[in-house]
Amino acid sequence: MGSCINVYNFVVVPKTCEHEGCNNPIWSRKTMRCKIHQNQQTPVKKKIGNNLKRTPIKKVSDKKSKRDKVYSVLRQKYLEENPICQICNSVPSTDIHHKHSGADRAKYQNDLSTWMALCRGCHTEIHKNPKWARKNGYLL
């Protein structure tokens, strides 16, 4: 494959034919094939770069996915066993509050001793007032 120098002294490397095994310069930009393979319908080279099929990264790891399935079952049972909010004792519970939060949350996600069944109002109050929640043992 040759190259040529244009008037601006840039090296121009012609694109090569997409026909499998051919390295001749292309004849037509429309078909991206050389003069010999211009009208042939044969397999083309696999394109490199932006045209590669990429496998997307999983949004959730397999480990977390398993933990979440277990959590889902435990959550449903816990809410059935604790139908009333554990703070106000008057409203049906709809949320599971995890006493451990932040970096510890995954470690204690399925530990029932760190859970509380709460109504939406009480759950919101805990997260709005963390000092009060820590004082009363709702956050660890």
LOKOL-847306 format. One record per residue (C-alpha): residue number from 1; x, y, z. Coordinates in steps of 0.001 Angstrom, whole numbers, plus 500000, padded with zeros to 6 digits. Layout:
REM residues N
ATOM     k     east    north       up
ATOM   NUM        X        Y        Z
...
This chain:
REM residues 140
ATOM     k     east    north       up
ATOM     1   500000   500000   500000
ATOM     2   501505   503298   498969
ATOM     3   501178   506780   500279
ATOM     4   501599   510106   498566
ATOM     5   502559   513616   499607
ATOM     6   500140   516423   498855
ATOM     7   501007   520091   498405
ATOM     8   500746   520791   502145
ATOM     9   503350   518081   502972
ATOM    10   500860   515875   504845
ATOM    11   501146   512133   504381
ATOM    12   497904   510804   502938
ATOM    13   497237   507121   503460
ATOM    14   494425   505893   501235
ATOM    15   491645   503826   502817
ATOM    16   491718   500152   501911
ATOM    17   489051   497968   500346
ATOM    18   486547   496341   502723
ATOM    19   486683   493049   500793
ATOM    20   488122   490241   502962
ATOM    21   491875   489972   502471
ATOM    22   492167   492930   500043
ATOM    23   494436   495855   500865
ATOM    24   493973   497816   497620
ATOM    25   493001   501486   497915
ATOM    26   489266   502123   497652
ATOM    27   487735   503130   494320
ATOM    28   484428   504366   495633
ATOM    29   483679   505942   499012
ATOM    30   480072   504862   498621
ATOM    31   480885   501138   498573
ATOM    32   484297   501374   500280
ATOM    33   485713   498841   497772
ATOM    34   488562   498822   495255
ATOM    35   488113   498739   491477
ATOM    36   488423   494920   491431
ATOM    37   485773   494274   494096
ATOM    38   483496   497211   493250
ATOM    39   480555   495102   492040
ATOM    40   481067   491975   494146
ATOM    41   478776   491034   497006
ATOM    42   481267   489171   499200
ATOM    43   481932   489195   502938
ATOM    44   483552   492365   504212
ATOM    45   486193   492850   506887
ATOM    46   484927   493232   510408
ATOM    47   484995   496941   511187
ATOM    48   487010   498161   514120
ATOM    49   486244   501081   516407
ATOM    50   482801   502594   516858
ATOM    51   481066   499794   514962
ATOM    52   482000   497055   517449
ATOM    53   479127   495531   519358
ATOM    54   479759   496215   522999
ATOM    55   478305   494308   525916
ATOM    56   476697   496809   528278
ATOM    57   477856   496896   531889
ATOM    58   475344   495351   534277
ATOM    59   473496   497916   536383
ATOM    60   473448   495467   539297
ATOM    61   476040   492804   540053
ATOM    62   475018   489156   540350
ATOM    63   475863   489242   544062
ATOM    64   473637   492272   544713
ATOM    65   470881   490826   542536
ATOM    66   470755   487684   544710
ATOM    67   470783   489779   547890
ATOM    68   467941   491939   546521
ATOM    69   465788   488882   545736
ATOM    70   466169   487645   549312
ATOM    71   465451   491167   550590
ATOM    72   462254   491388   548574
ATOM    73   460851   488193   550130
ATOM    74   461955   489155   553665
ATOM    75   460524   492667   553266
ATOM    76   457093   491358   552303
ATOM    77   457012   488941   555272
ATOM    78   458239   491614   557696
ATOM    79   455537   494079   556633
ATOM    80   452890   491338   556984
ATOM    81   454131   490532   560512
ATOM    82   454362   494229   561470
ATOM    83   451296   495844   559865
ATOM    84   451322   498961   562099
ATOM    85   454030   501659   562176
ATOM    86   456517   500918   564979
ATOM    87   456885   504605   565923
ATOM    88   453404   506147   565882
ATOM    89   451525   502842   566410
ATOM    90   448467   504171   564564
ATOM    91   449076   504089   560806
ATOM    92   449657   501030   558585
ATOM    93   453342   500432   557838
ATOM    94   454427   500817   554230
ATOM    95   458213   501272   554468
ATOM    96   461128   499308   555842
ATOM    97   463601   501543   557655
ATOM    98   467186   500275   557906
ATOM    99   468840   501509   561104
ATOM   100   472240   501127   559449
ATOM   101   472791   503445   556511
ATOM   102   475615   504511   554229
ATOM   103   478551   502115   553845
ATOM   104   477084   499637   556383
ATOM   105   473743   499311   554627
ATOM   106   474711   496432   552300
ATOM   107   476243   494534   555223
ATOM   108   473017   494724   557257
ATOM   109   470488   494832   554394
ATOM   110   468918   491458   555233
ATOM   111   469461   491583   559011
ATOM   112   465935   491797   560483
ATOM   113   467251   493088   563831
ATOM   114   468168   496362   562107
ATOM   115   464774   496867   560432
ATOM   116   461718   498879   561434
ATOM   117   458290   498789   559777
ATOM   118   457185   502414   559427
ATOM   119   454574   504596   557794
ATOM   120   455830   507050   555167
ATOM   121   455463   510037   557551
ATOM   122   457575   508546   560340
ATOM   123   460192   507304   557869
ATOM   124   460501   510793   556402
ATOM   125   460775   512284   559925
ATOM   126   463700   509974   560776
ATOM   127   465672   511116   557729
ATOM   128   464781   514794   558199
ATOM   129   465961   514763   561844
ATOM   130   468962   512425   562152
ATOM   131   469966   513782   565615
ATOM   132   466545   512945   567022
ATOM   133   466597   509564   565260
ATOM   134   470025   508653   566701
ATOM   135   468936   509754   570175
ATOM   136   465889   507430   569974
ATOM   137   467817   504505   568425
ATOM   138   466244   504738   564971
ATOM   139   469647   505327   563323
ATOM   140   472863   503575   564328
